[in-house]
Amino acid sequence: MMRRLQILIFLFILAVGGCAFAQGGPPYFTNDPGTPGPKNWEINIGYIPLLYSGNSASHTPDLDINFGVGKRIQLTYENAWLRVWEQGSEPKYGLGQSNFGVKWRFYDAGEGGWSIGTFPQGFVNNPNGSVKRGITPASQSFLLPFEFARKFGPLDANFELGYSFVHDGPNGWLTGLVVGHTFKRLEIDTEFYNTSTYNPYLSQPTLDAGMRYRLHNPIILLLMAGRSLESASHTQPYFVGYFGLQFLLPTRAYNADSPEPKTEKPNP
């Protein structure tokens, strides 16, 4: 626990001490309080491999659809076609749990101030055979996280902390931090992320690095790769990754060299 705390503190100091830009959301596990803007879409399509010793669970692909309602609210639906493999058996394929979420940025102090939001999400099984075949857990859950962001000059630091309420399963919590730097159309980031459950206790801290590269408005290349900070085992991944694309729609709503929605200029 002390080593994980030291890593988290080091990453935060790195974030607030340099000229950087970081943003949560795909390809990272950590979310931020940002929303697409009124009637704007953010669609992420990615391949997400989670590889363990003797087993794996991969999203092939993962579909994450977000729609902006007003300036501070986002509606989300996410699901994936899963490939689950255990050593000594054939891979299994099936639809994962549906994830419904509503993000609300309830506090926004503007440029240079704090931005705080919450992103409650429900994970429910679909009426298919994924649970019986061991592809998805029988338990369903509700996640209540809070996201924090603040700019320090050209810096944008993002932190997330949340608690998971699981029906017929162990409750848990999550925490994440993303720091990085941008070079015009290229953004390079580092992420620390940790999930934990109680009764039984299981912690899964991961460290990864990734990038976003603006190919052409409105398409952004998303890449991330990392691993657990613990020794690889059947519960600690030796590789986690995200390889995909982000689509920001409609194109006219976004600046040519920035993923941020355009803002209306005040009338003179």
N, C-alpha and C positions, 0 to 999 in steps of 0.2 A: 504494500500500500504506500509506503514512503517513497519507493522508486517511482510509482505512477504519479504521486503528488508532485515530486520534483520535476518530472517531465512536463506535467501540466503547467507548473509555475514557469519553467524555462520557456515554453512555447508562448505563454502570455507575455513575458518580458520581451521576447523576440518580437512579438506583434506590436507592442506599444513603443518599442525602441527604434524602429526603422521606418523607411518609406515603403509602405506595402499596401496591397489591396487584397482583401480576402472576402469571399462570398460563400455562404452555405448552400446546401442543395446539391443535386447531381453535378459532378460525379461523386460527391461526398455523402457520408451518412448524416452529418450534422446539418441541421436546417437553420435558416436565418429568418428575421421578421419581415423580409421583403415580400411584396406581392406584385403580380404582373401589371396592375393598373386597370382602369375601367374598360371592360369588354375586351381585354387582351388575353391571349392564350400563351401558355408556356407548355410545350409538349416535349418530354424526354423519352427517348427510346434507347435502351442499353442492354448489353450483355454483362451480367454480374456473376462471376465465378467465386464461390466460397469453398476453398479446398482444405480438407483436414486429413489427418493420418488415417487412412482406411475408409474414408467416406467423403462425400461432397454434396453440395446443394447449389445449383446454378440457375439463374434466371435467364431463360433463352427464348425470347427477350423479356425485359421488364418494360412496362408501359406506364408512364406517369403523366397524367393530364391535369393541368391547372388552369383555372379561369378566374379572371379578376372581376369582382363585383364592387364597384366604387374604387376609391383610392387605397383602402386599407383592408379589404377582405378578399380572400382567395378560397375557391372551392376546388377540392382535389379528389381525384379517383386514381388509384394505382392497383395494378395486378400484374402477374407474371405467369408465363408458361415455365414450369419448373422441371429440372432434371435432377433427380435424387439418386445417388449411387452409394452402395455399401459394398465393401470388399467381400468377394465370394458370391455376389448376386448380380443379376442384370440391372441396368439402369431403369428407373421408373420415370414416367412423364405424366404431368397433369397440371391442371389449373391451380394456382395458389389461392391464398385468402384475398378477398377484396378489401381494399383499404379506402375508407371514406373519411375525408378530413375537411375542416374549416379553419383557415388561418385568419387571425384577427390581430392587426397591429394597433393595439389600443393606446400606445403612447409613442409620440414622434416629436422630438424637439427640433427637428430640422437639421441642417448642415452643422456638423460639429457637436451635436447633442446626442443624447441617448435615444435609441429606438428599441421598443420592447413589444413583443407579441406572444401570443399563445396559439398552439396548433393542435387542438384535440382531434384524435383520430380513432376510428373503430375498425377492428380487423375481424371479419366474419367469414365463415366457410361458405362456399357455394354448394348448390344442390347437385353435387357430382360425387364420384368415388374417390376423391383425393385423400380423405381422412381414412377410409377403410384400407386403402393401399399404402398408407404410411407416408404419403407425400406432404400432407399438411397436418398440424397438430389438431386434436379434437377440441382443445380449449380455444375460446375466443377472447379477445382482449380489447381494452380501451386505454389509449395512451394520452397522457396529459403533460405535454412539454411546454417550456417557456424559452423563448429565444431573445437574446440581447445583442445589440449592435451599437457601436459608437465610432465615429470618425475622429482620428487624431491627425489633423492636417490631411495629407493624402492617404492616410491609413483608414481601413475599415475592418475592425475586429469583430468576429462573430462567436458567440458562445451559446450553448444549449444545455438545458437541464430538464429532465422529465421523469415521470413515474408511470409505470405500466400496471394497470389493474387487470388481472387475468382470471377468467371464470374457469373453475376446475383446474387450476394450475398455479405455479408459484408467481407471485408478484415480483416486480423488479424496477430498476431505474436505469437511466442512461445519462451520459454527459459527453459533450463534444466541443472541440475548439478547432477552428480553421484559421491559419495565417498564411500569407503569401505576398507576392509581388507581381505587378503587371508591367509588361513591355508592349505598349500599344495594343496590338490585337491578341497578344499572348498573355495569359495569366498562369503563374506557377504557384502551387500551394502545398502546404503540409498540414495534415490533420491528425489530431489525437482523438480517439473515440473509445468509449467504454460502455458496455452493458453488463448488468448484473441481475441475478435472481436470488430470492430467498427461499429457504426450506424446499429443496436443497440450495445451498449457496453456490453460485457459479458466476465468476467474473470473466469477461472476455475483452481485455484491453487491446486495441490495435493502433498501429501507427502507419500512416500511408502518405504518399506524395502524389500529386496529380496536376492536371493542367486543363485549361479551357483555351481553345484557339478559334477565333472568329474566321471561319472559312469564307463566308459571304452572307450578308444580311439576307435572311434571318437565321442562318444555320451556324451552329457552334459545335466544334468537335470537343467531346468530353472524354478524358482519360484519367485513370487512377489505378495505383497498385500499392499494396502494402501487405502487412502480416501482423500476427499477434505478437505482443511483447513477451508473452510466455512461451515456453517450449511447445513445439507443435505436438498435438495429440488429437484424439477424436472429438474434443470440444474446443481446441485452440487452433485456429487456421494458420497454415503456413503460407497461404496466399489469399488475399482478397483483391478484387479489382472491379473496375467499371470501364466499359468501352462502348461509347455511344454517341448520339447526336442530340442536340437541343434545337427546337424550332420555336421561334418567337413570332407570333402572328397577332394582328396583321402587320406586314412589313412596314407600312407607313407610320406605325405607332412607335417605332424604335429608331434611335440615332444610328447613323452608319457605322460608327466606331465604338459604340457603347451598348451594353445589354440593358441599360436603364431606359424605361419608357420616356418618351418626349414629354416635356412639360409645357403648358401653355404660357406664352409670354403675356405679362400684364399689359392692359391697354394704357397708352400714354395719357 
